[in-house]
């Protein structure tokens, strides 16, 4: 059965580099085919008047939500998260592991494979691949990660032990100063992994070597890395002073103070920053005590804390991150880059994702004037809302 075209009328669309106050967008077979003033009586017409339209958000760092922890998720669990995320304006995401056993990795990788084989027919946030966070990390910068599951790298076997998807994107966050870290980056790049720097105390020489080896991105900037000092630039100073680097950042106002959020983005430029949620299983469940990664994690006033006193991920969604950046004065066009276009570019899918453009996927989210998500379209399919 052929899907009926969708015509969004009177949308205030946020395009890259510009905004259209009122336009029509025609969607056919999951693709944006025309953007202008249109008449099409054969389409399913949706009046988007009064709504602000963005490209769907892409969350490259997400450990779970609504009670689901990626490290123990089944296919049904992942679909539950995908439905919740879609209701928050997220149209694509990377389930993100914290360090664990290879056996647990294999179970969840099989579940991700199962979802990816069928998800195109579902109006849920689409899984693009997987993110292994901190498998090779510096124990002194572990944050909420579990050092007992960290790996060492002496030969290619350590890489081969990481279960891979049948197809999809593979991203990992590592510390380049770990044993043989630069060779590790080179080997991962040979296998088409995207390698991001994080959970690190690397010095400038090591960071330069990591950059030359192909690692240009940094994970949750400012967090779990050495900071900026006028006599020691640290990882933060190095990244801000190297034009080749990009980074992602948790815009919850907790992991990074709002003033530092603004400073970091203004210093690097909105075209080189991606917003992430770093969401964990309690997201969407409110305050309380939860079991996560083998310990109790408390959530109070939107902030997580584990039994060691560390922040243990966030309980925001990308919608919350967008709201935070709007409050800091960034334009809708800049925010759309950070929430959609830049993550797509990092993942190498910018030809099909990340912007409202003719020829790209119809992954769209519409907000009302209060910042509520009123409509999410994923691959041309209308998301029907979260009923969790």
Order of alpha helices (4+ residues) and beta strands (2+ residues): beta-beta-beta-beta-beta-beta-beta-beta-alpha-beta-alpha-beta-alpha-beta-alpha-beta-alpha-beta-alpha-beta-alpha-beta-beta-beta-beta-alpha-alpha-alpha-beta-beta-beta
